[in-house]
Amino acid sequence: MKRKLTPLATRSKARYALLALPLVFGVAVVTYWLPMSRAATFTVGVEAEAGNLTGASKLTTDGNASGGKAVSFAGAGTGGGGGGSADGCTPQPGKQLQDQDMSDSQLPWKRTPGQKVTIYFETKNMTQEYMPYIDYGIQAWAKSPCLDPQAVASCPANANCVTMSIDKNSTEADGNFDAVEKGGFTTGGHITMYAKELDPQGAGAKKNVTVHEMGHAVGLRHRKTDRVLMNGDTYDDVFDPDAIDFQNLLVLYGNQT
Ligand SMILES: [Zn+2]
């Protein structure tokens, strides 16, 4: 989930879990919202409109893609259950999750030992505009030896599935991931992109928030460090997970038995 982009000098770190909706049979849908932080002033040469930063470091969609192209899909599954071998998803003895913003929470999916976790991102309700960002996110998170993310129009039956849609009305956030959790694992979820907030911010913000929400969907919570992908703020020039994100994925998935 992301709140609106605010200038560095005025960004606050306040965020909280808003609601937890218990469902039947022990399944819980948990929604975490970030409060919007309205900036009082804008300091750099940017145009302020409804609290959004629209100038500054806006990039074209592919302006910073160099870090995300060397991706191997070797071993990726092609459907159904297991996502190919996961030789690199090895346990990390003694390693802890790093740089965690504990006001946020996510859980990993259940991994079958020796296999990558296949997670389908269902795109049938997304516009063509978002497809390059989703594809970028697929390639970015596929760099983890534990994960086999796949973009599909419709999820296969009985598969790990994250649905996606665009909300045209709400101004609650830039984006959000609602997890379905059961038994200590994520078992499903939904990503919402908020057009009213994102459209004025442009391509960079849309790409950032798309890859970020996909990061939540693969099990990562927010990071405390500023200007990294999994920080709760929106950065229109940050698109790639970093070494700590991949380390955290090893901790989440490598130690599952
Ligand atoms: Zn977030």
Boltz pocket constraint, residues with backbone or C-beta under 6 A from the ligand:
constraints:
  - pocket:
      binder: B
      contacts: [[A, 1], [A, 2], [A, 175], [A, 212], [A, 216], [A, 222], [A, 230], [A, 231], [A, 232]]
      max_distance: 6.0
